[in-house]
Amino acid sequence: MISFFIAEVVSTKARAMDLPPTPVRTLSRREAVVLGWLESERRPSVTTAEAATALAWNDKRASEVLSQLAQKGWLQRVARGRYETVLAETGGWSVPNPWAALSLWEQRYYVGFQSAAYELGLTPDRPASVQACVPPGARRPRSWNEIPIGFIYQRAYNEAGCDVRDLHEFPVRLALIEKVLIDGAAIPARVGGIFGLARIFERAFGEVSWAKVIDLSGEAKRDRVSLRRLAALTELLGHNVPQPLARAAIAHPGESPLFLAERRLHGGRGRRLERWQVVVNIDPDVLREEIAR
């Protein structure tokens, strides 16, 4: 009875959306009990241990039933012993949840760049895949083949400036505002180019702790690039450059000029901001207009 009802709901939704009807997938009595429990509690995910405890089953039985439900398409396996629920209201199918997968991953990572900026409300632009920053050698689990998570390998991987936050009901390690600015200013292409970086910067400016930005940066070339580019952006967008940033970003004697925007796309011509040794190779008015949209 339960299996017929769920299949009918799925087919009804498909007809209403002018989609091909989803194939009927049968449920055994035990499988129906699991889905009834998941539906009643609106659980976004479930582990073998949780199912065994709730239903008073042993681990072996719980594991077998959850595995069968995953094979039939009612659940999506995201890690060993853990599944994402795919209930009737979604038509029985859903895009695999990257947050569920990341919350269980045992390797070092943090969600950064444009993905973090989007989750923090600093940009309206969301990447198609979640940007997970990882150290060299990190390996993608086999169960992630269909999950939209992209790795950004970092030789100087560092989790300072990150925190564990609940994203879409799952605990995930997320880069905070200061980390997003440092990383994004070093590699603007990862946040939508100079226009994306400017949008993030403008929204973050009133909330950022420049003392934390300086603490997160060091004397490495990558960090120097970030600070100089951020100081130049501050000046171009009409803000007073905060003293901590001004002191840290001032160009060292003999330091090579830095292009504000990617030279390959915007060329190499423009006035130079001598204090930071940054070449403004993009029209500042165009930059300000883009931010105002």
C-alpha positions in Angstrom: 0.0 0.0 0.0 2.7 2.5 0.9 4.8 1.6 -2.1 1.7 2.1 -4.4 0.9 5.5 -2.7 4.5 6.9 -3.1 4.7 5.7 -6.7 1.4 7.3 -7.5 2.5 10.6 -5.9 5.6 10.5 -8.1 3.7 9.8 -11.3 1.1 12.5 -10.4 3.9 15.1 -10.0 5.5 14.1 -13.2 2.2 14.5 -15.1 1.6 17.9 -13.6 5.1 19.0 -14.8 4.6 17.4 -18.2 7.5 15.1 -17.5 7.8 11.4 -18.4 6.4 9.4 -15.5 9.0 8.0 -13.2 9.2 4.2 -13.3 7.4 2.5 -10.4 9.9 1.2 -7.9 8.6 -1.4 -5.4 9.2 -1.3 -1.7 9.3 -4.2 0.7 7.6 -3.9 4.1 10.9 -3.0 5.8 11.9 -0.5 3.1 8.5 1.2 3.4 9.0 1.4 7.2 12.3 3.2 6.7 10.8 5.7 4.1 7.8 6.3 6.3 10.1 7.2 9.2 12.3 9.4 7.1 9.3 11.2 5.6 7.7 11.8 9.0 10.8 13.3 10.5 11.8 15.2 7.3 15.4 13.9 7.7 17.9 15.2 5.0 20.2 12.3 5.7 20.5 9.1 7.6 23.2 6.8 8.8 23.0 3.0 9.4 23.4 3.5 13.1 20.6 6.1 13.3 18.2 3.8 11.4 19.2 0.8 13.6 18.5 2.8 16.8 15.2 4.3 15.6 13.8 1.1 14.3 15.2 -1.3 16.8 17.1 -3.3 14.2 20.6 -4.6 14.3 23.3 -2.9 12.2 23.3 -5.6 9.6 19.6 -5.4 8.8 19.7 -1.6 8.8 22.7 -1.6 6.4 21.0 -4.1 4.0 17.7 -2.1 3.9 19.4 1.3 3.3 21.6 -0.2 0.6 18.6 -1.7 -1.1 16.8 1.7 -1.0 19.9 3.3 -2.5 20.0 0.7 -5.3 16.3 1.5 -6.1 16.9 5.2 -6.2 15.1 6.2 -3.0 18.3 7.2 -1.2 21.6 8.6 -2.5 24.8 7.1 -0.9 27.2 10.0 0.0 29.7 8.1 2.2 30.1 4.7 3.7 27.1 4.1 6.0 25.5 7.4 5.3 22.7 8.3 2.8 21.0 11.4 1.6 17.2 11.1 1.5 15.4 11.4 -1.8 11.7 11.4 -0.9 8.4 11.5 -2.9 8.1 15.3 -3.0 11.2 15.5 -5.2 9.9 13.0 -7.7 12.2 10.4 -6.2 15.3 12.0 -7.7 17.6 14.8 -6.7 21.0 16.2 -7.5 23.5 14.6 -5.1 24.0 16.9 -2.1 27.6 18.3 -1.9 27.0 19.5 1.7 26.1 16.1 3.0 29.2 14.6 1.3 31.6 17.3 2.6 30.2 17.0 6.2 31.4 13.4 6.3 34.7 13.8 4.5 37.6 13.0 6.7 40.3 14.7 4.7 41.3 18.4 5.2 39.3 20.9 3.2 37.4 24.1 3.3 34.8 25.7 1.1 36.3 28.8 -0.3 36.5 31.4 -3.1 33.2 32.2 -4.9 31.4 29.3 -3.2 32.2 30.7 0.3 31.4 34.3 -0.9 28.0 33.1 -2.1 27.2 31.3 1.1 28.2 34.4 3.1 26.0 36.7 1.0 28.9 38.5 -0.6 27.9 37.7 -4.2 24.8 36.7 -6.1 26.9 34.4 -8.3 27.0 30.7 -7.3 29.5 28.3 -9.1 28.1 25.2 -10.7 30.3 23.1 -8.4 31.2 23.7 -4.8 34.8 25.0 -4.6 36.6 22.8 -2.0 40.1 24.0 -1.2 42.4 21.0 -0.5 46.1 20.3 0.1 48.1 18.6 -2.6 47.5 14.9 -2.8 43.8 15.0 -1.7 41.8 12.3 -3.5 38.2 12.4 -4.5 36.2 9.6 -3.0 34.7 7.1 -5.5 31.2 7.8 -4.2 31.5 11.4 -5.3 31.4 10.7 -9.1 28.1 12.5 -9.5 28.5 15.1 -6.7 29.1 18.7 -7.8 32.3 19.4 -5.9 35.5 20.8 -7.5 38.9 20.6 -5.9 41.2 23.7 -5.7 44.6 22.4 -4.8 46.7 24.8 -2.7 50.4 24.2 -2.1 50.3 26.4 1.0 47.1 25.0 2.3 46.0 26.6 5.6 42.7 26.4 7.4 43.2 29.6 9.4 40.3 32.0 8.9 37.8 29.2 8.4 35.0 27.9 10.7 32.6 25.0 10.8 29.1 26.4 9.9 25.8 24.7 9.2 25.2 25.0 5.5 21.9 23.6 4.2 21.6 21.6 7.4 25.1 20.1 7.3 28.2 21.1 9.2 30.8 22.3 6.7 34.2 24.0 7.0 33.8 27.4 5.4 36.2 30.3 4.7 35.1 33.4 6.5 35.1 37.0 5.0 38.7 37.7 5.6 39.9 34.4 4.2 37.6 34.9 1.1 39.2 38.3 0.5 42.8 37.0 0.9 42.2 34.0 -1.4 40.1 35.8 -4.0 42.5 38.7 -4.3 45.4 36.3 -4.9 43.4 34.4 -7.6 40.6 36.6 -8.9 39.7 34.1 -11.6 38.3 31.8 -8.8 35.8 34.5 -7.8 34.6 35.7 -11.2 37.6 37.8 -12.2 38.2 41.4 -11.2 34.5 42.2 -11.4 33.5 39.4 -9.1 36.3 40.3 -6.7 35.1 44.0 -6.7 31.5 42.9 -6.0 32.7 40.7 -3.1 35.0 43.4 -1.8 32.3 46.1 -1.8 29.8 44.0 0.1 32.4 42.9 2.6 34.1 46.2 3.2 31.8 47.3 6.1 32.1 43.9 7.9 35.7 42.9 7.4 38.3 43.0 10.1 41.4 44.3 8.5 43.4 43.3 11.5 42.3 39.7 10.8 43.2 40.1 7.1 46.7 41.1 8.0 47.0 38.2 10.6 46.0 35.7 7.9 48.5 37.0 5.4 52.3 36.6 5.6 55.3 37.7 3.6 54.8 35.1 0.9 54.4 36.4 -2.6 50.8 35.2 -2.9 49.8 37.1 0.3 51.7 40.3 -0.9 49.7 40.1 -4.1 46.4 39.9 -2.2 47.2 42.9 0.0 48.4 45.1 -2.8 45.4 44.3 -4.9 43.0 44.9 -2.0 44.6 48.2 -1.2 44.3 49.3 -4.9 40.7 48.2 -5.0 39.9 50.2 -1.8 41.4 53.3 -3.4 39.7 52.9 -6.8 36.3 52.3 -5.2 36.5 55.5 -3.2 37.2 54.2 0.3 39.9 55.3 2.6 42.5 52.6 2.8 42.5 51.3 6.4 45.8 51.9 8.2 46.5 48.2 8.9 46.0 47.4 5.2 48.0 50.5 4.1 51.0 49.6 6.3 51.0 46.0 5.1 50.3 46.6 1.4 52.8 49.3 0.7 55.2 48.2 -2.1 58.6 47.1 -1.1 61.6 48.6 -2.9 62.2 46.8 -6.2 58.9 45.0 -6.0 57.5 44.1 -9.5 54.4 45.9 -10.7 51.2 44.0 -10.2 48.3 44.1 -12.7 44.9 44.8 -11.1 43.0 42.7 -13.7 44.1 39.6 -15.6 46.5 40.9 -18.2 45.6 38.2 -20.7 42.0 39.5 -20.8 42.4 43.2 -20.1 45.9 44.0 -21.5 48.7 45.7 -19.8 48.0 49.4 -20.2 46.9 51.7 -17.4 48.1 54.2 -14.8 50.2 52.9 -11.9 49.3 53.4 -8.3 52.8 54.0 -7.0 52.1 53.3 -3.4 51.1 49.7 -4.1 52.9 49.3 -7.4 49.6 48.2 -9.0 48.8 48.9 -12.7 45.1 49.7 -13.1 44.7 48.0 -16.5 40.9 48.4 -16.4 38.6 51.4 -16.5 37.7 52.2 -12.9 34.4 53.7 -14.0 33.5 50.3 -15.6 34.4 48.6 -12.4 32.2 50.9 -10.3 29.3 50.5 -12.8 29.5 46.7 -12.6 29.3 46.9 -8.8 26.3 49.1 -8.9 24.3 46.7 -11.0 
